[in-house]
Every structure is written in structure tokens, then in C-alpha cells.
Amino acid sequence: MLAVGLLSPWRLCLVEKERPETAALLDYLREQYMIGVSDSYAANRDLDRARERLTALGEEDPVSAVAELASRYIESDGDAEATRRLIALALALGAEDESMAEYLVATAPSPTPTETPIPTFTPTDTPAPTQTPTLVPTATNTPLPPAPPAPTPTRAPTYPTAVPREWDRRLDYFWPTVRTEEAQASSGQWYWRLVRAIWQEECGGRHHIYVEVLDEHGNRSFGQTVVIEYGGGAHPEPYPHPDKLGEEHAFNYPMNELLGAYNVYVDGDPSDKMYGLGLGTRADPYRKHHTCFLLTFRRTYQP
């Protein structure tokens, strides 16, 4: 599902005063923001960060706000996982509601059954038969064959370590609309790591997503496919664009919709995924101001 860009508390107040008809939209954005905070808390258990984000929403009583939303989800029989995450955040913040604890017990996943081991049969000892001695022939010395040469040890292959991600901190302003989802790569598997994400608020009239794809050595990786998710569908594009080979980013895709409209990843191996790109500025996210996003993916080995 495509997320919606969220405003700072100051901006929310301005919008509410200037556009009272958007109150329903603001309520929806407020709910989605708290759901995003509960999702983040479920992933990292950072309660101080969760409090900080709720305070930024402008709630006078963040505990009551989260508890009220959790209660609404319980009464409306909403999504069970989202409800459980909201309850977990509310209880961690200090909310006291018996119905929340009852809901957690009622919706707890069933334990995995364990198998009872089958007893093994141990035979009883039987007396060994009396052996009749036999004559042993006189041994003769037989020369042993020469020992084979010791195998030459082989070195285990080494792989480049993961490159740190260069992340434009201004993108955090649009969280959770603009965010990164890490690739689900198993140990010993190659994946596409997002190593650079830059936002250009002033883009010289352009309005594009620029993408560069590198191999594990940091060189341009030819023959890949960049996927742009937009309008409920995936749009694969060959990389690189032949007419962009001499440029820093050999792929670009024009944006015509607001923040939250476009997702980007590299096809093939597992890939990090960039969510929620689109037009709009921090001061005015509801207008199609021309901006640009610069993304770089690099092939990386999961140790």
C-alpha cells in the first residue's frame, strides 16, 4: 500500500486553519503516523524514539492517543497484527487497559506442537559363545606403499564487505512515507544494497528519480533491471539507458505524482527497496514542486 506524506505539528496546524475541509484527511494522516510509530517500535523496541516521534505529532497526551487508537482497532475488529503492535506500544508507554491485555491473550499465535520421542528397544545381553582357538599363521613383513602427498590447502574465497549507506537526513522528515526496506538475503547470498540516497529539493526544473547500479567492485553493472512501482503496478526498465552511459546516473524516471507514489528496487537477486518517492517539498508536500531523488544500489555479499 502506498503511504501518505506526513507534516510536522506546526504544518498540521497551518493546514487545519487554512483548509478546515481537510480535517478528515488530517485525522487519517494522524492515525497512519501512529501506526508507523508502532511498526517502528515493534521492529527496534526503541521506546525513547517512539516517544520522540509521538511528541513531534503534537499530541498533548501521547499515551492516551495511542491507547484510544488501539481501542478503536479492537472494537472495529481491525487488522490483528496492526492492533497488537498498537497495544504493545500503548502498554510500553504506560497505558492501563484490561481489554488490551485480554486481546493480546486471545490473539496470541498457537504454540508449535512438539513431537514425543519414540522409545528405542534395547536388547538384553546374551552370553557370548565359547570360541575355539585357531592357529595364527606366522606374520611376514610386507612393505607399506608410499604415503600420498599431502593436499595443498586451499584458501576460502573472500568477498568485499558491505559499503556503509550514505543517507540524506532530510529524507527523515518524510518518514514513514519515504523509507527503506532491507533485502531479505540469506547467509551466502548476493543482494542489491542501497548505498546512497540523496534528495534534491532544487533540481533545476527536473523532476526525476535517478538510479545507478554497481557491481561488488563499485563498477557500473550492465544488464540489470530497475523496477519502478507506481499506480499499483510494477514497471521494469532496462539498465543502463544507452543514452545515459556518460552520465553519473545511467537511469532516470520522470515523476508526475506527489510523495508516496513511487517505489524503487533492482530486480533479480534480493534487493533493498526505497518507498514513497514523489513530488513536493518539506514546506508544501501537497503541491507538485519539482524535486529529484538520487539512488545508488551495489551488489553485496551476505556473510
C-alpha positions in Angstrom: 0.0 0.0 0.0 1.3 3.5 -0.8 1.9 5.6 2.3 1.0 9.3 2.6 3.5 12.1 3.4 3.2 13.5 7.0 3.5 17.1 8.1 5.2 18.5 11.2 2.9 19.5 14.0 3.5 23.2 13.1 2.5 22.5 9.5 -0.6 20.5 10.6 -1.9 23.4 12.5 -1.4 25.7 9.5 -3.2 23.3 7.2 -6.1 23.0 9.7 -6.5 26.7 9.9 -6.2 27.4 6.2 -8.1 24.3 4.9 -10.7 23.2 7.5 -12.3 20.9 4.9 -9.3 18.7 5.2 -9.9 17.7 8.8 -10.8 14.1 7.8 -7.6 13.8 5.9 -5.6 15.1 8.9 -7.3 12.5 11.1 -6.3 9.8 8.6 -2.7 11.1 8.5 -2.5 11.2 12.3 -3.7 7.6 12.5 -1.2 6.4 9.9 1.6 8.2 11.7 0.8 6.5 15.0 0.6 3.1 13.2 4.0 3.8 11.6 5.4 4.6 15.1 4.0 1.3 16.4 5.5 -0.6 13.5 8.9 1.0 14.1 8.7 0.2 17.9 7.8 -3.4 17.1 11.0 -3.7 14.9 13.6 -1.9 17.2 12.0 -1.7 20.7 13.3 1.9 21.0 10.7 3.4 23.3 12.6 6.8 23.6 12.5 7.1 19.8 8.8 6.3 19.8 8.0 8.9 22.4 10.1 11.5 20.4 8.1 10.8 17.3 4.7 11.0 19.1 5.8 14.3 20.7 6.6 15.6 17.2 3.0 14.8 16.2 1.8 17.5 18.7 -0.2 15.2 21.0 -0.7 16.6 24.5 -1.2 13.1 25.9 0.6 10.6 23.5 -0.2 7.7 25.8 -4.0 8.3 25.7 -3.8 9.0 21.9 -2.2 5.6 21.2 -4.4 3.8 23.7 -7.5 5.3 22.1 -6.5 4.3 18.6 -5.7 0.7 19.9 -9.1 0.5 21.5 -10.8 1.7 18.2 -9.0 -1.1 16.4 -10.1 -3.7 19.0 -13.7 -2.6 18.8 -13.7 -2.4 15.0 -12.0 -5.8 14.7 -9.2 -4.2 12.6 -6.1 -5.9 11.3 -4.9 -8.2 14.1 -1.1 -7.6 13.7 -1.6 -3.8 13.5 -3.8 -3.9 16.6 -1.3 -6.0 18.5 1.5 -3.5 17.6 -0.6 -0.5 18.8 -1.4 -2.3 22.0 2.3 -3.2 22.6 3.2 0.5 22.2 0.4 1.7 24.4 1.3 -0.7 27.2 5.0 0.2 26.9 4.1 3.9 27.2 2.2 3.1 30.5 -1.4 2.7 29.4 -3.6 0.5 31.7 -6.5 -1.2 29.9 -7.6 -4.7 30.8 -9.2 -5.1 27.4 -5.8 -4.7 25.7 -4.2 -7.5 27.7 -7.3 -9.7 27.0 -6.9 -9.0 23.3 -3.2 -10.0 23.3 -4.1 -13.3 25.0 -7.0 -14.0 22.7 -5.0 -13.3 19.5 -1.7 -14.9 20.6 -0.3 -17.4 18.0 -0.8 -21.0 18.9 2.4 -22.7 20.1 4.1 -25.1 17.8 3.4 -28.7 18.9 6.4 -30.8 19.8 6.9 -34.4 18.9 7.1 -37.1 21.6 10.2 -39.2 21.0 9.6 -42.9 20.3 11.3 -45.1 22.9 14.1 -47.3 21.4 14.3 -51.0 22.0 17.4 -52.2 23.9 18.1 -55.9 23.5 19.1 -57.9 26.5 22.6 -59.3 26.7 23.2 -62.9 25.6 26.2 -64.9 26.6 28.9 -64.9 24.0 29.6 -68.4 22.6 32.8 -70.1 23.6 35.4 -69.6 20.9 37.6 -72.4 19.7 41.2 -71.3 19.4 42.6 -71.3 15.9 46.2 -71.4 14.8 47.5 -68.0 13.7 49.9 -68.1 10.8 53.3 -66.6 11.2 53.3 -62.9 10.1 55.6 -61.8 7.4 56.7 -58.2 6.9 55.1 -56.6 3.9 56.4 -53.2 2.8 53.8 -50.4 3.0 53.0 -48.3 -0.1 54.4 -44.8 0.0 52.1 -42.2 1.6 50.3 -40.0 -0.8 51.4 -36.4 -0.9 49.6 -34.0 1.5 46.9 -32.0 -0.3 47.7 -28.3 -0.9 45.4 -26.2 1.4 43.0 -24.0 -0.5 42.1 -20.5 0.7 38.5 -19.7 1.3 37.2 -17.1 -1.1 37.0 -13.5 0.3 34.2 -11.1 -0.5 34.0 -7.3 -0.2 32.4 -6.1 3.0 29.2 -4.1 2.8 29.6 -0.4 2.0 28.1 2.0 4.5 24.9 3.7 3.4 25.1 7.4 2.5 21.7 8.7 3.7 20.4 12.3 3.2 19.0 13.1 6.7 16.4 15.4 5.2 14.6 12.3 4.0 13.8 11.5 7.6 11.4 14.5 7.5 9.1 12.4 5.3 9.2 9.3 7.4 7.3 6.9 7.3 6.2 7.8 3.8 9.8 7.8 2.5 11.7 4.9 3.9 13.9 1.9 3.1 13.1 -1.8 3.4 16.1 -4.0 3.8 16.6 -7.0 1.4 15.8 -10.5 2.8 19.1 -12.1 1.9 20.2 -15.4 3.4 23.8 -16.1 4.5 26.0 -16.7 1.5 23.6 -14.9 -0.9 24.2 -11.9 -3.1 21.8 -9.0 -2.9 21.4 -5.4 -4.0 22.2 -2.9 -1.2 21.0 0.7 -1.3 24.3 2.5 -0.6 23.3 6.1 -1.4 20.0 8.1 -1.2 20.0 11.8 -1.8 17.1 14.3 -2.1 17.4 17.4 -4.3 14.8 20.0 -3.3 16.1 22.3 -6.0 16.6 20.3 -9.2 16.8 22.9 -11.9 13.3 22.2 -13.2 13.8 18.5 -13.4 11.5 16.0 -11.6 13.2 12.6 -11.9 14.3 9.5 -10.0 18.0 8.9 -10.9 19.4 5.4 -10.3 23.0 4.0 -10.6 23.6 0.2 -10.3 27.1 -1.0 -9.3 28.7 -4.4 -9.1 30.5 -5.7 -6.0 33.7 -3.8 -7.0 32.0 -0.5 -7.4 31.9 -0.5 -11.3 28.7 0.0 -13.3 26.8 -3.3 -13.6 25.4 -3.7 -17.1 22.3 -5.8 -18.0 20.3 -5.2 -14.8 16.6 -4.3 -14.5 15.4 -1.4 -12.3 11.8 -1.7 -11.2 9.6 1.3 -10.6 6.3 0.5 -8.7 3.7 3.1 -9.5 -0.1 3.2 -9.7 -0.5 -0.3 -8.2 1.8 -2.0 -10.8 5.5 -2.8 -11.4 7.2 -1.1 -14.3 10.6 -2.8 -15.1 13.1 -0.8 -17.0 16.4 -2.0 -18.6 19.6 -0.6 -17.0 21.6 1.3 -18.1 19.8 3.6 -20.5 22.0 3.7 -23.6 21.8 7.5 -23.9 22.9 8.0 -20.3 26.2 5.9 -20.3 28.3 9.0 -20.0 26.4 10.4 -17.0 26.8 9.7 -13.3 23.4 8.0 -13.1 22.6 5.8 -16.2 18.9 5.6 -15.4 16.2 8.1 -14.8 12.4 8.0 -14.5 10.2 11.1 -14.5 7.9 11.8 -11.5 4.5 13.3 -12.0 2.7 12.5 -8.7 3.1 13.6 -5.1 5.2 12.0 -2.4 4.2 8.4 -1.6 3.6 7.4 -5.3 6.8 5.6 -6.4 8.8 2.7 -5.0 12.2 1.6 -6.5 14.3 -1.6 -6.4 16.6 -3.7 -8.6 15.2 -6.9 -10.0 16.8 -10.4 -9.9 18.7 -11.0 -6.6 17.0 -9.8 -3.3 17.1 -6.0 -3.2 16.7 -3.2 -0.7 13.6 -1.2 -1.6 13.1 2.6 -1.5 9.5 3.5 -0.7 7.3 6.6 -1.1 9.2 8.9 -3.6 7.3 11.7 -5.4 7.0 15.4 -5.9 6.6 18.0 -3.1 8.8 19.9 -0.6 9.0 19.9 3.1 7.1 23.2 3.4 4.5 22.3 0.8 4.1 18.5 0.3 0.6 18.8 -1.3 1.8 20.6 -4.4 3.8 19.1 -7.3 7.0 21.1 -6.8 9.8 19.6 -8.9 12.4 17.7 -6.9 14.8 14.8 -7.6 15.9 11.6 -5.9 19.4 10.2 -6.5 19.8 6.4 -5.6 22.7 4.0 -5.9 22.4 0.2 -5.5 25.5 -2.0 -5.1 25.8 -5.8 -5.4 26.7 -7.1 -1.9 27.5 -10.4 -0.3 25.6 -11.5 2.8 28.1 -13.3 5.1 
